[in-house]
Amino acid sequence: MASKTVLFMAEAVTLAHVARPFVLATALSDCGYRVEFACSPRFDKLFPDATLKRRSLWSIPAEQFLSSLRRGSPVYDARTLERYVVEDLQHIHAVRPDLIVGDFRLSLSISARLTSVPYLAISNAYWSPYIRQRYPVPDLPMTRILGVRVAQPIFDLIRPAAFALHTRPLNRVRRKHGLNDLGFDLRATYTDADFVLYADVQNLFSVGPLPDTHAFLGPVLWSPSAALPEWWNKIGPVHPIVYVNLGSSGPVELFPQVLLGLAQAEVYTIAATAGKRLSETASANIRVTEYLPGNAAAEVADLVVCNGGSPGTQQAIAKGTPVLGIPSNLDQHLNMQAVAASGAGVIIRSEQLTPGSVTAAVGSMLSTESYSQAAAALQDRISSYQPNSHFVSLVERLVA
C-alpha cells in the first residue's frame, strides 16, 4: 500500500483526540502507507520520537473548549467551523489523500465531502445514535445551584433541545456549502462519516443494530514516553498504591482535594498532573510529577483515580485495575456510567467531591474484592481486541 496516502486530522482540544489517531497513524505508517498527520503542535512535547510527517492544523484553545463544556454552551460557532473547513481543504488539496481519518474534527463532515475523499471517523460509542443509555446531568451551573436530584429531571426535559442547539452551527455551515442538514441529534453530528470506528469495549454498552459502516475498534491505548521520576524506584513493595491522573481535561482545582483525601486514606499515592503546576504536598506517602508512563503506573497501582474519561479508565482496566472516576462533563459521565455499571468503578461527581468522599470511596473499593474481579474480567475483553491490526485491515479495504 506504499502508493496509498492517508491524511489524519486530529482536533487538539484534549489529548485523547490526538493520542488515538497518533497511535493508529503510526501503525499504518509501519505497514508502508504514506501517512501525514495534521494537528495543532500544542501536545508535540509528548510525542518526541514521532517519525510521522506532520502538518500544523489550527484548533481552538483547550481552555475555550473546556469552558464551553462547563457552561453547557456549543463548543463551536459557525465562524469557527467555517475557518476549520477552509484550513481542512488546504491540507486535503496539498496532500491529495486516498483516505481521511479524523478524531473529533467535526468540520470534516463538510470538507471531506466537498473533496469526495472517503472519511473515517474515530469516536466513542456513547456518542453513537445506536447506543441505548441514560444521560446523567453533567456539572453545570444549574447542577451546583439546584443539586443533582432537582437538576436531573430538568436536564432530561431540556436535553433534546440542548442537543439541537449544539447542532445548529455545523448544519448552518453545511447548508452554506450545499450539503443537507444532519438533523437535530448531536450524536449524528459527532458520527457523520463514511465509516465510524468506536474506540471502546462493546459489551460495556447496550448496542442496537449497527449499520455496516459502524464498528467497534476497541480501546486505542497510549502512554507518554515520560522519563520516570527519581522517586519511582524508591516506591518499594508498598501497598495499597493509588495512581492519580485527572488528565488534560480534569479540573485542576480538584487535585488538592483528591490528594488530601488520599493522605487520610493510608495509601501510597503516585500522581501525574498532566502538565499542571501544583504546590508541593507535605505528605510522605504522596509523590507528584507532571507526567508518568500511565501504563506502568496503572499496572503497579491497586486503584486508579481519574476524571472518568475513556483514556484514563481504559488504561486502568487494561491492567486489571479498578477505577474511581470523578467526571464533570457529559462525555466523562457517559463513559464512567458504563464503567461503574460493569462493577469495575465508582463515581464521585466533580461538584460533590470532598476529601472525605475520596477517603471513604478509596477505603471501600480497596476492601471490596468485586471491583478488582470486574476489572480483571474487562481486562480479558480488552486483550481480545487488536485495534492496530483491525484498523490497518479496514483501511486496506477502504482504499483498495
N, C-alpha and C positions, 0 to 999 in steps of 0.2 A: 504493500500500500504506500510505497515511498512517493508515488505520484499524486497521492491524495493529500489535500490540505484541510486542516480543521482549525477553526478560529474559536478560542474560548474567550468569553466576555463575562467577567465577574464583577458584581456590584459590591464595592468595598465598604458597605455600611456596618457590617460586622465581620469578624474574622472568619466565621463559618462559611460565608458566601464566597470567600477567597480560597480557603483551605480545601474545600471539597473539589472544586474544579481543578485546583492545582494538582492534587493527587491523581485525578483522572487524566489530566493533560500529560503528566509525567509518564503514566502507564502507556498512553497512546504513543508518545514520542519514543519510548523504549521499544515499541513494536515497529518502528520505522516510518511512522506518519510524519509529515511536515506539520508541525504544531506551532501556532502563535498564541500567546497568552496576553490578553488585553485587560488591564486592571489599574486602578489607582496605585501609586507607589507607597501608600501610607503604611502598608504592612511588609514592605520589602525586607526589612531587617530580620524578619522571622524566616526568610527563605534565602539565606546567604549562599547556599550551594546550588541554587536553581540554574539549570542549563537551558531552560526554555527560552525561545525568542520572545522578548517582552515588548509590549506596546502600552503606552500611557493612556489610560481611559479615565475621564473625569467622573467622579461620584460625589454626591452631596456629602457634606461633613457628617461623620458618625454622630456627633453631638446633636446635629439638626434632626437626624433620623430618630435618635432615642428620645429627644424632646417631643417630637410628634407622637411617638408611641405613648409617652406618659400623659399627654393631653387627650389622646384618642382622636387626634385630627389626621386627615390624609397626609401620608408621607410625602407624596409628590404632587405638585401642581402641574397644570398643563404646560406652562412655560418651561419648567424643568424637563419634563418628558420630551418636549419638542427639541430642546438642546441635546438631550440624550440621543434622539433619533438622528439628528444631524451628525453627531460625532460617530455614532454607530455606523452610519452609511459611509463615512470617510474611511473607517477601518475596513469595512467589508469590501469596498471598491479597491482599496490598496492591496488587500490580501487575496481577494478572489477565492474564498474557501469553497470546498465541496460540502462542508457542514459547519454550522454554527452551534456551539454549546454555551448555554447561559445559565447563570445561577442568580436568580432574583434581579436580573436585568430586564425589567418589565417592558422597556421600550423595544426589545427585540420582537415583541408581539407585532410591532409595526415595521421596523427596519428590515427584519429578515424576510417578511412577506413582500416588501417593496422591491427587494432584490431577487426574489424567488429562490433563495438558498434555504435548504432544509434546516430546520431549527429544532434542537433537542434541549429541553429544559430540565435542570436538576431542581427538585423541590422536596418538600416534606409531606408525608401522607396526610397529616392533619389539615392541610390546606386543599385537599382534594375534594371535588364535588361528589365523589363516590364513597366517602367515608361517613358513617353514621356516628355522631358523637354529641356530647353536651358541650356548650360553650361557657366556661366559667367567666364571671366578670373579672376583668383584669384590675390592676392597681390604677384606678382613675381618680380624678378629684372627687367625683361623687361617692366612690367607694370609701374614701377616707372620711368624708363628711357623714354619710348615712350608715356606713357599716355594710358588710357583705350580705347580711340577711335581708336588708331592705334593697340594696343596690342590685342584687342578682335578678329578681323578677323585673325590675325596671330595665336592666340590660337585656334580658330575654325579649322584652317587648320592643325595644328600640334597635336591637342588633340588625335585623334585616334592613332597616332604613340607614343605619350607620354603614353597613357594608355597601349599600347602594351609593352612598355619598363618596366612599373611597374609590368607587369605580368611575366616577364622572370624569376626572382628568384624563385617564387613558382613553376612554371612549371618545372624548372630545377630540383628542389628537388623532385617533383612528379615523374619525369622520373627516377631519381636515385632509387626510391623505387618501380618501376614497375607500376606506375599509369599513366593514359593518361593525356595529356595536357588539360588545361581548355580553350585553345584558347587565343586570344589577347585582350579580352574585360575585363578591370579591374573590371567591375561590376560583372562578373562571378566569379572572384577570391574572391570578398568580400561576395558573397552569395552562395558559394558552400557548401551545407549541405544536409542532408536527409530531413530536414524541416527548413523553414526560416520564422521567425516572424518579421514584421516591427513594430517598436515602434513609430508609427506615426498616425495622423488622416488621414484617407484615402481620404476624399474629398478635401484635400489640393493639391492633385496631379492628373495628368492626367494618369490614370491607364489603361493599356491594359489588355487583358485576362490573368489571373494568373493561373499557374498550381495548382493542388490540394495540392501541398506541400509548397505553399506560402500563407501567410495570414497576415492581419493587426491585431496586438495585441492591438494597441492604446498606447498612451504615458504611460511610466512607470515612475511615478514621485517619486522623493526622495528629502529630505531636511535634512541637517545635524542637529543633535540634539545639536546645539551650545547654550551655555548659552547666554541669552540676555545681551547686554552691559548695563552699568548703565544708559546711556542716553536714553534707549528705552522708559521708562515710562515718560520721560520728553518731549517727542515729542509734546504732546498736540494736540488739534484739528486744526492743521495747514494744509493748502492745498494751492497749489498742492504739493504732495510728489513724489519724483523720487527715485526709488531704482536702484542702480548701482551694477552690478556684472559681470565682464568680464570673470569670470570662470578660470579654471586651464589652459586653452589653449589661453587665451586672452593676447595680447601683453601688458606687464606691462608698457611700455613707453607711452601708450595711456592714462593711468589712470589720470595723472595730467592734461592733456589737456581736458579730459571729465569733471573733477571736476571744472576746470577753466571756461569752458563753462556753467556749471550748476550754478556756483556762479554768473554769469552775467544774468541768466535767471529768477531770482527772484522766485526760488523754494526752498523747503526744501529737502535736499538730504541725504539719508541714503545709505552708500556704504559698500560693503564687498569685500575685496581684494583677497579672496581665498588663504590666507596664505602668500601673497606677502607683503613685507615691503615697506611702503610709508612714505614719510616725512609728518609731520602734516600740515593740511591746516589751514589757518588763518580765514577762513570764519565762521561766527557764525551759518550759515544755512547749514553746511555740517558736518555730523557725519560719521566717518570711523572706521571700525573694521575689523578683519581678516575674521571672519565667522559670518553669520547671518542665522537663520532658514528661508530659502528662501521662503517657502510657506507663512509664516506670513508676511514677508517683501513685497512680491508681492501683498498680499491681502490689505495691508494698502496703497499701492502706487497707484498713478494715472497714472504712466508711469514707465516702466522698461527699463533700458538701459543695454544691454548685448552684447556678442560677436556674436550673431546671430545663435549660435549653438542650436541644438534641446533641450537640458536640460533647458537652460535659457528661451527660447521662450515658451516652453510647460508649464513651471512653471508659467509664467506670464499669459498666455492665460487661463490656468485652473482656474485662479482667475478673468477672465474677464478684464485683464489689457493689454492695447496695448504695443507694443514693438518698441524701437528704437534699431536696430541691427547694430553692427559695425563689419562685417565679414572680415576676412583676407584670410583664406584658403578655398579651394573649398568646403569642407564639410559644412562649415558655410554659404558660399554663396548659395549653393543649398537649404539649409533649409530656410534661410532668404528670398530667392527669392519666395518661396511658401507662406511664411507668409505675405510678402508685397503684393503679388498678391491677397490675401484674403481681403486686406484692413485693416488688424489688425496691420500693422507695416510699418516702414520706414527704408530704408537702408542708412547709410553713410559708404562708403568704407573706410577701415582702412588707406589706403595710402592717402586718400583725407581728412581725419579728421582734423579739426581745432577747437579751442574753439568757434569761431564764427559759424561754421556749426552746432555744438551741440546746441548753444543758439537758432539759428534760427529754427532747427528741433523740439526742445522741445517746443518752443513757438507755432509753427504751430500745432503740434499734440495735445497739451493741449487745444487749442482753436477750434479744429475741432471735432465735436461730432461723426463723422462717424467712427473714429478709435476705440472708445470705443464700438460703436454698433457692429462693425465687430468682436471685441474681445469677446463680450458677446455672439454672435452667435456661435463662435468657442468653447466657454466655454460650451455651451449646447452640442456640439458634443463630446467634451472630456468626459463630465459627463456620456454620453451614453455608454462609454467603461467600461468594468470591467476587466482590464488586468490580475489581480492576479487570479481571478476565471477562466477566459478564459485559462490562462496558465496551471493551475492545471488540468483542464478538458482535455486539449490537451495532457499533459504528461501522464495522466491516460490512454488515448487511445494508446499512443505510446509504453508504457511499458506493456500493458495488455497482 
